[in-house]
Amino acid sequence: MIYRRMGLTGLKLSEIALGSWLTYGGAVGEETTAACVRTALDHGINYFDCANIYSRGAAEEALGRALQGVPRADYVLATKVYRPQSDKPNDGGLSRKHIFDQVEKSLRRLRTDFIDIYYCHRYDTETRLEETLRALDDLVTQGKVLYSGISEWSAAQIADGVHTARALNLDPIGVDQPEYSLLERRVEAEVLPLCAREGIGVDVYSPLAQGLLTGKYRAGAAAPEGSRGAHPQAGRMMEASLHDEDTMRRVEALRGVAAEAGIPLPRLALAWILRKPEVTCAIVGASRPEQVAENAAASGVRLDEATLAAIEASL
């Protein structure tokens, strides 16, 4: 496993990280969750990503239990805040009140004294940016959070965050977590260059396009039983893509490129992501230990120019 420095921070993350969206605390049972975490650690993965909204806190609880007994210095733990937790007026967003309330709940569920990376899960248009950044800065000062992160902020919003933190002498934004894959490249135009310029790490989510780039799905065929496409929630999110002729054409073309390169499609997709110097790591979900091992094998894979050219031609 190769480790990369997260932006200009001193934190080093494994190139492949283990996420928990739609898996742990929900579709994946306790024993399998523990097995996936053990496999991740055995393969050098040191970064585990979660969010308070995943399975309404159950994902954090499952991950916290699975990591019990592992020396805290040996892994990096991340979670997120923003999404509404109930219909109560102050139980969502990035207000100081909601952030302080949710960090305590996440700490308890994760069974830890501190969170390594605490992400603002989305941008909050109803709360002053200064209020949010001051709350995060206070958590860093208190030692409950080590690094502040953001997810799915626009380039303009990230720039505002950088300049506001700098002007107020607050702890800087350390990392961004955007969606990025062979099938979703919108961050290339502005977000990646901005993060590189400002020294912000980039931890990519959905690098396998919610499973489309795992090689499981074929045009016109039903999603395999037990796959993300067959999951009630994820399946609905993937349905349009699975029935989009252009998307599935690109997936089939990429399958051919992977075969020509002699590597599995998911390894090709992850290696393509990790070729970018702006990217710190790729966060990948897994419902079985063998999937964790396969994803971890993408670390260190470097694609030659001919393969990279074939990938671009297929898109």
N, C-alpha and C positions, 0 to 999 in steps of 0.2 A: 504494500500500500504506500502510495506517495502522499505526502502532506504538504499543503499549501498555506502560506500566510494569508490571513483574512484582511485584505486591503493593507492599510498602513498600521494595523494593530499588531501586537506580538502574538496573537492567537493563531495556532496552526490546526487546520482541519483536514481530515482525510478527504481525498478527492471524491470518494463516494460516501454519502451519508444515508442513514436509515430514517425514513419518514414514517408517519403513523396515520395519515389521513385515510379514512374508510377501511382501516385494517384493525389495529389494536384497540381493544376495548369495545369492539363491535363484531365484525364478521369473523375475526380471527380469535380463537380461544386462548385461554391463559397459558396452557402448556406450549402451544405453538408460538405465542408471543415471546415467551422466555427462550425458546429454542432459536428464534430469529435473532434475538438480542445477543445470545451467546455466540452464534455463528458470526454475527457482525464483529464482535470483539475479537474473535479468533482470527478473522481476516483483516484486522487492523483498522476497522471502522471505529472512529472515536467520537463521531458527531451524531446525536439523536435528536430529531426534530419533532415537535408536537405543537398543539394549540389548544386553548381552553375550550374552543367550540367543537373540537373533534369528539364525536359521540357524547357531546354535552359533559365533558370532563372525564368520561370513562377512559379515553385514550391516555390522558395524563396519569390516571390511577394505574392502568395496566403497565405503562412504561416505568412508572415509579417502582412498582413491585418487581418488574423484570430486572431492574438495575440494582436492587438491594444486594448488598454484599460486594459489589464492585467498588474498588477504591475511587472516591469522588474525583481525585486528581487525574484518573485515567480516561475520563470521558467528558465531552462537551454536551450540555443539555440546553435545548432551546424550546421556548413556547411563545405563545402570541396572545394579544389582547386587542379587542375592538368589537367583535361580533356581539350582538345582543344575547344575553344569557337568559332573559325572561322578558315579559312585557312591561316591567317596571320602568319608569321614566329615566332612571339613572343607571340602569343595568346594561349599558352598551356604550360604544364610542370610546373616545380617547380623552375624556375629562380626567382631571386629577382624581376625583372621587372614584371613578370606575377603575382607573389604572391601579390605585392603591388597594381597592377592594379585591380586584382579580389577582393581583400578584400574590396576595396572602393565600388565596384559595388554590392557586396553581402550586405554590410551594408545598402546601399540605398534601395535595394529590400526588405530586412528584416525589414526596418524601425527601426533600432536600432543603438545605439552609439558604441556597442561592441558585439563581438561574444564570447560566453563562451568557445566553443571548435572549433578549426579550424584544420581540417584534411587535410593532404597530401593524396589525394584520391588514389594514387598509387606511386610507387617508380620511380624517374626520373633518368634514366641511362645517360642522356645527361647533367646533371647539377651536379656540385660538391656538395656533401652532406653538406660541410661547408657553401656554399652559401645559401642553403635552410634553414638550421638551424639558421644561423645568421639573415636571413630575418624574420623568425618566432619569434626569440628572440627580434628583434626590435619592432615587432608588439605588443608583450607582454609588453615591456617597454613603448610603446606609449599608452597602455590601450585599444587598438582596439581588442585585443585577450587576453583571460585570460589563456587558456590552449592549448598547441599544441598536435595534435594527428596525427596518421598515419592509413592507411587502406590498407590491403592486401600486406603488406611488408613481405618478407621472414624472418625467424629467423636470418639469417646472416645479412640482411639489418637492422633489428631492433637493433641487437647488435652493428653494426657499428654506428647507430644513437645515441645509448646510450653512447658509448665510446667517440664519437666525441663531443657531447654536454658537456660531463663531462670534457674532456681535454681542451675545449675552454671556460669553465665556462659559458655555455649558458643555457637558460631555458630548463629543461629536457622534454623529451617526456612523456606526462601524460597519454595517452590512446591509445589503438590499437582497430581498428574496423575490425575484420575479419569475413568471412562467417563461420557459425558454426551451425550445426543442427544434428538431429539423422541420417540424410542421408549424411551429409558432415562433416567428423570428422578429416580432415587432420591436423588441428592446434593442436590436442592433443599431438602429438609426441614432437614438439619442441617449437612452438610459445607460448602456454599457460604456460609451465614451465618457459620459459624465461621471460615472462611478470610478472609472480609471483615473480621470483627471483629479478627482477629489479624494482619492485613496480609500474608497468605500469597497469592501469586499462584495462579491456577488455569489450567493448560494441559490442555485437554480432549482425550482420545483417543476414537476411534470416533465422531466427531460425525455421521458418515453411517451409523451403525448397521451397521458392517462392510460397507457397500455397499448395504444395503437402500434407502437414501435417495438412491441415484444415479439412479434411474429405469430401471435395466437389467432389473429383475426384475418379472415379472408372475405373479399367482396362477395356479397350475396349470401354468406353463410351465417348461421346463428352464432351468437357469442358462446364460447365453450363454457360448460358448467363449471362453476367455481371461479370464473374469471371476473375481472372488474366490470366487464361489459354486461355480465349477468347479474351484477349487484343492483338492487332496486334503485338506489340513488345514483351511483356512478353510471349505471346503464342508461339512465335517462339523459345524463349529461353527454354521454358518448354517442347516443342514438343518431344524431344528425351527422356526425362524422362517419359513422359506420355505413350510412346510406348515401354519403356524398361520393359521387363517382370520381371526382378529381382527387380527393383526399386518398381514397383507396387505391387509385392508380399510382399515386406517389409512393404509398406504402409498398405496393408490389414492386415498383421500380427499385426502391431501396433494398428490398429483400434480395433482388438480383445482384445489387452492388455488394451486399454483405457476402453473398455466396461466392462471388468472384474474388473477394478479398480473403475468403476462407475463415470468416469469423461470424458468430451469431449476430442477427440484426440488432438486438438491444446493446450488444457490446460496441457495434459500429456507431449507434446513435449516441451512446455515452462518450465514446472517444471523440466523436465530432464536437460535442459540447466542450469537453475538457481541453480541446486544442486552443481554446480562446484564453489568452493570458489574463483577461479581466475576470474570468470565472474562478472562484475559489473551490467550489465543489458542486456536485449534482446530488440532489436529494431524491432517493428512489424508494418507493414503497415495495413491500414484499409480504406475501401471505404464507410463504413456506421458506424454511432455512436454505434450501437449494437455490432459491431465487436470490437470496442475499449473497450467497457465494458466487453465483454467476455475475451479479452486478459488480461485486467487488473486483472481479477479474478484469474489469474495464480500466482500472487504474493502471497507468503506465503504458497503455496501448497508444501507439502513435500511428496515425494513418499517413500513407505516402501520398505524394502529389497526384498520382494517377487516380487513386481512390477518392480523394477529395474532389477532383474534377468530375468524376463519375457521379458523385453525390449531387453536386450542383446541377449537373445536366439532368438528373432524374427529377429535380424539383421544379 
